[in-house]
């Protein structure tokens, strides 16, 4: 299992990528949004 730091780095990277102008395609944006949300849930569950 990945460390919390690795997951946080990946989450931040995805957030930046999602905000970039190159991510205008709706399918790509939707995919990143779901992945970002899933990473957020993992972080929440580990800290309950």
Secondary structure by P-SEA (a helix, b strand, c coil): cccaaaaaaaaaaaaaaaaccccccaaaaaaaaaaaaaaaaaaaaaac
